[in-house]
């Protein structure tokens, strides 16, 4: 912990936020994402997509923005409960800002 002028410890924020990912009001924007790594889908939340994909060494398939951590975490939990086929369908949807159908792998077994 850093110390302030009075000598008392100052709490540091554990959340890393870059200005590029702030919404207009100076509040960090949260992202829910689905990425592909070694044939597996990963779902998570972050405030910095590029940094997170570099950590995962993964291909970003889908993302959506949320105004706060609570709503992002709620959506992440919802998506994590889905089947792989349903997650891939979301990645292939026209609302996905990233995807063209050829970018997203087809589900191996769509019934699962």
C-alpha positions in Angstrom: 0.0 0.0 0.0 1.1 3.5 -0.7 1.3 6.1 2.1 -0.3 9.5 1.9 1.3 12.6 3.3 -0.2 11.9 6.8 1.6 8.6 6.9 -1.6 6.5 6.8 -1.8 3.8 4.1 -3.9 4.6 1.1 -5.9 1.8 -0.5 -5.1 1.1 -4.1 -7.8 0.1 -6.6 -7.4 -3.5 -7.9 -9.4 -2.6 -11.1 -7.3 -1.5 -14.1 -9.1 1.0 -16.3 -7.7 2.7 -19.4 -9.2 5.9 -20.7 -10.0 4.4 -24.1 -12.6 2.1 -22.4 -14.4 4.8 -20.4 -17.9 5.8 -21.2 -18.6 9.5 -21.6 -19.1 10.1 -17.9 -15.6 9.0 -16.8 -16.9 5.6 -15.6 -15.2 2.4 -16.8 -17.1 0.4 -19.4 -17.3 -3.3 -18.7 -17.2 -6.0 -21.4 -18.6 -9.5 -21.4 -16.7 -11.6 -23.9 -16.5 -15.0 -25.4 -13.2 -16.2 -26.7 -11.8 -19.3 -28.3 -8.6 -21.0 -27.2 -7.5 -24.5 -28.1 -11.0 -25.4 -29.2 -12.6 -24.3 -26.0 -14.9 -21.3 -25.4 -14.2 -19.0 -22.5 -16.6 -16.5 -21.1 -15.5 -13.6 -18.9 -15.7 -9.9 -18.0 -13.0 -7.2 -18.2 -12.5 -3.5 -18.7 -9.7 -4.0 -21.2 -10.5 -6.4 -24.0 -7.1 -6.3 -25.9 -5.1 -6.9 -22.7 -7.4 -9.8 -21.7 -7.1 -11.5 -25.1 -3.3 -11.1 -24.9 -3.4 -12.8 -21.5 -5.6 -15.7 -22.8 -3.7 -15.9 -26.1 -7.1 -16.4 -27.6 -9.3 -15.2 -30.4 -12.1 -12.9 -29.4 -15.4 -14.2 -30.9 -18.0 -12.0 -29.2 -18.3 -9.1 -26.8 -21.0 -6.8 -25.4 -20.7 -3.7 -23.2 -22.2 -3.0 -19.8 -22.2 0.2 -17.7 -21.1 -1.5 -14.5 -19.5 -4.6 -13.1 -22.7 -5.9 -11.6 -24.6 -6.1 -14.8 -21.6 -7.6 -16.7 -21.2 -10.3 -14.0 -24.9 -11.1 -14.1 -24.7 -11.5 -17.9 -21.5 -13.5 -17.7 -23.1 -15.9 -15.3 -26.1 -16.3 -17.6 -23.9 -17.1 -20.6 -21.7 -19.5 -18.6 -24.8 -21.6 -18.0 -25.4 -22.1 -21.7 -24.4 -25.0 -23.9 -21.6 -24.6 -26.3 -24.0 -24.6 -29.2 -26.0 -21.7 -27.7 -22.8 -19.7 -27.1 -21.7 -20.3 -30.7 -25.2 -19.2 -31.9 -24.7 -15.9 -30.0 -21.3 -15.5 -31.6 -22.8 -16.0 -35.1 -25.8 -13.7 -34.5 -26.1 -10.5 -36.7 -25.8 -8.3 -33.5 -22.2 -9.5 -32.9 -20.0 -6.5 -33.8 -17.1 -8.8 -34.6 -18.3 -11.8 -36.5 -18.7 -12.9 -40.0 -20.1 -16.4 -40.2 -16.8 -17.8 -41.5 -14.9 -16.5 -38.4 -16.9 -18.6 -35.9 -16.4 -22.4 -35.7 -19.5 -24.5 -36.2 -20.6 -26.5 -33.1 -19.2 -30.1 -33.2 -22.5 -31.5 -31.8 -25.3 -28.9 -32.0 -27.6 -30.9 -29.8 -25.4 -30.6 -26.7 
